[in-house]
Amino acid sequence: MRPIHLFSHMAAREWGQIAYQFVYKSLPIFILYLIIFPLYIPKSIFTVLLVAVSIVGAAYISICMNYLIGVTALWTTESSWFYWANHALVNLLASFFIPLEWLPSWLSQLAWLTPYPYLLYIPTRIYLGYEHGSHLWGTLLWCVFLTLICLLATKVLRHKVEVQGG
């Protein structure tokens, strides 16, 4: 087996997991909710395409962030607090509990300097018709930036990590 790049290998694994969860979990639940509850459905196919692009971008940003958290385990003895800090920031800065507009202005402005609004807030606002895709540039910029950081972290870890024994 030929050696493959660690980041692309892990990202491919995560994309497979995301695809499986989408087809066998998210889609059936969404269809069931459509039957049972009166859910809002975007009227324009263009909006649906923008939502799809924003969700794919959000998934990729999440993959990169989780990869960087996982990579820290190679240099620290305890990296689970990175996971919990990320989880807390997603809940606060991605508008999981409350919209960004309800946050204090300084915290809302700080949130926009992070990738967190692009994980949940932007896809939701596009789906509901409040945004028309202008924030997808931010999603693209975070995808590129995080990819570069992941590649750099992989390069550094390949030079710093030494496996002892077998």
N, C-alpha and C positions, 0 to 999 in steps of 0.2 A: 504494500500500500504506500502510495506516495505521500510525503508529508504535506499537510494542508495548513493554511493560515488559521491560527486559533480563532481570530475574530470572525472570519467568514464561516468557519465551522460552527461556532456557537450561535451565530446569527441565523444560519440555516436551520439549526435545530429548533430555535425559538420560532422561526417563521412556520415550520411544520406544526409546532404545538399550537400556534395561533390559528392556523388554517383548520386544524382538527377541531379546536374549541369553537370556532366560528360555525363550521358546518354542522357539528353534532350537538352543540349546546346553545349558542347564541341564536342562530337562525330558527331552530324549532321553538325556542321560548318566545322570540319576537313574533313568529307566526301565530302562536297560541295567544299571545297578548293582543294581536290584531283582531283575532276572532272574539275574544272575551271583552276587551276594553276598547273604547273609542279613542284610539291613538291618532295623533297628528301624523300625516304623511305628506312629505313635500310634493308640491304640485308639478314642479319642473324636473325634467330628467337632468338638466344641468345642475340643479341643486343636489340631486342624488349623486352625481359624479363628483361634485365638490366635497360632499360628505365622505364619499369613498376615499378620495385622495387625502382628506384630512385624517381619516381613521388610519389609513396605511402609514401616513407620516407620524401620527401619534404612536402607533405600534413600534415603528422603527426607533423613535426617540426613546421609548420605554426599553427596548432591547439594548440600546447603547448605554442607557443609565444603569440598567441591571448588570451589564457586562462590566462596567467600570466598578460597580460595587463588588462584583465577584472577583475582579482582579486584585482589589485591595486585600483579599484574603491571603494572597501570596506574600504580602509584606507585613501583615499584622497578625497578631495571635487571636484577635477578636474583631470580626468585621460585621457582626450582626447588627451593631448599633447604626452602621451606615444604612442598612436595609430599613430599620425602624425610623430613622431620621427622614429617609426618602419617603416612606409611607406617610409620615406626619405632614411633610411638605406637600405631597400630592393632595391630601385631604384639605389642606388650607389654601394652597396657591393655585390648584387646578380647579377650584370651585366645586369640589365634591360635595361639600356641605352648604356653603353659601356662595352667592355670586360675587365676582370680584368687585362689582359696584358697591356692595355693602361693606367691604373692608375699609379701614381707614385709608385715606388717600396715599399716605406714604407706603403702606403695605401693598396697596394695589399697584402703585408704580414699581415697587420692588418686584412684585410678581411678574410683571411684563419683561423684566430683565432676565428671567429664568425660563427654562423650557416648559415649566409646569402648566401654564395656561393652554399650551398647544396639545397637551395630553387629553384634556377633557372639555375645557371651556370652549375653545374654538370649534371643535367638531359639533358640540351641542348647539352652539349659536348658529352655525351654518345649517344644521338640520332643521332648526326652528324658524329659519328664514330671517334671523336678525343680522347676519353677516352674509356677504356675497363673495367671499373668497379672497379678499385683500390680505387677510392675515395668513394665508397659506405661504406667503413669502417668508414669514417668520418661521413657519414649520420647516420650510426648505433650508433656511439658514441654520437652524438648530440641527437638522439632520446632517448637513455637511460638517458643521463644527464638531458635533459629537463623534462623527465618523473619524475625523482627523485625530481627536483626542483618544479614541479607542485604538486606532492604529499606532499612535505614539506610545500609549500605555503597553500595547503588546510588544512593541520593539524594545522598550525599556525592560519589561519583565523577561524577555528572552535572553537578555544580557545579564540580568541580575539574579535570576533563579537558577539554582544548581540542585539537581536531583541527586541525592545520596543513595548509594546501594543499588538494588536491582530495579 
